[in-house]
Amino acid sequence: MTRIPAALAAAALAAFLMPVAQAQQSAGPPQVPCAPRPAVVKSLSGEHKEEVVMRGIIDGRMLEVWRGPEGSFSVTVTHAANGITCLIASGTSLHSVGPVTKGSKL
């Protein structure tokens, strides 16, 4: 059984989420919560007990996937130009899965 590399999984996640975040920002004022990176890190790692489990770079932006001990998760994008971090997704029940193989049911 072949495993999907973490970098490929992060790239696929980014390809799916970035157009959503960009569309929201281009439609007027940002509709996603944004703050200076230190404040976001403090909140996610302190209050929510999450830590970074994946990180990737997209056009001068850093995408991070954060995961908490009970399966909570957050996806953030930090803009290198201004150091502002935006929360673009959050949820519960994040867990690792095996690769999808031909003929398997989703």
WODAJO-V561694 format. One record per residue. N is the residue number from 1. SS is DSSP state (h for helix, s for strand, l for the rest). PHI is phi in whole degrees, -180 to 180 (NA if undefined). NEAR is the number of other ideal C-beta (glycine too) atoms within 10 Angstrom. Layout:
n/ss/phi/near
N/SS/PHI/NEAR
N/SS/PHI/NEAR
This chain:
n/ss/phi/near
1/l/NA/5
2/l/-92/7
3/l/-97/10
4/l/-81/12
5/l/-60/9
6/h/-57/14
7/h/-63/11
8/h/-68/10
9/h/-64/17
10/h/-64/19
11/h/-64/14
12/h/-65/11
13/h/-62/16
14/h/-64/22
15/h/-62/10
16/h/-77/10
17/h/-87/16
18/h/-61/16
19/h/-61/10
20/h/-65/12
21/h/-64/21
22/h/-67/12
23/h/-65/10
24/h/-64/15
25/h/-74/14
26/h/-80/8
27/l/-84/9
28/l/139/7
29/l/-59/6
30/l/-54/13
31/l/-107/12
32/l/-112/14
33/l/-69/13
34/s/-131/20
35/s/-161/14
36/s/-57/13
37/h/-50/16
38/h/-57/10
39/h/-68/12
40/h/-68/21
41/h/-60/18
42/h/-61/12
43/h/-67/16
44/h/-68/24
45/h/-81/14
46/h/-88/9
47/h/-61/8
48/l/-98/14
49/l/57/13
50/s/-99/24
51/s/-136/12
52/s/-69/15
53/s/-117/15
54/s/-148/16
55/s/-150/15
56/s/-153/16
57/s/-111/12
58/s/-135/14
59/l/45/8
60/l/78/9
61/s/-120/18
62/s/-106/16
63/s/-93/21
64/s/-132/21
65/s/-110/21
66/s/-107/24
67/s/-138/19
68/s/-96/17
69/l/-64/8
70/l/-102/10
71/l/98/11
72/l/-67/17
73/s/-150/19
74/s/-140/21
75/s/-121/20
76/s/-123/26
77/s/-130/22
78/s/-108/22
79/s/-88/15
80/l/-62/11
81/l/-64/8
82/l/-127/10
83/l/72/10
84/s/-85/16
85/s/-111/24
86/s/-117/20
87/s/-86/18
88/s/-105/20
89/s/-165/16
90/s/-155/16
91/s/-176/10
92/l/-132/9
93/l/66/8
94/l/-73/18
95/l/-151/7
96/l/-75/9
97/l/-132/7
98/l/-79/10
99/l/-70/10
100/l/-80/10
101/l/-110/8
102/l/-56/4
103/l/89/5
104/l/-80/8
105/l/-96/4
106/l/-84/3
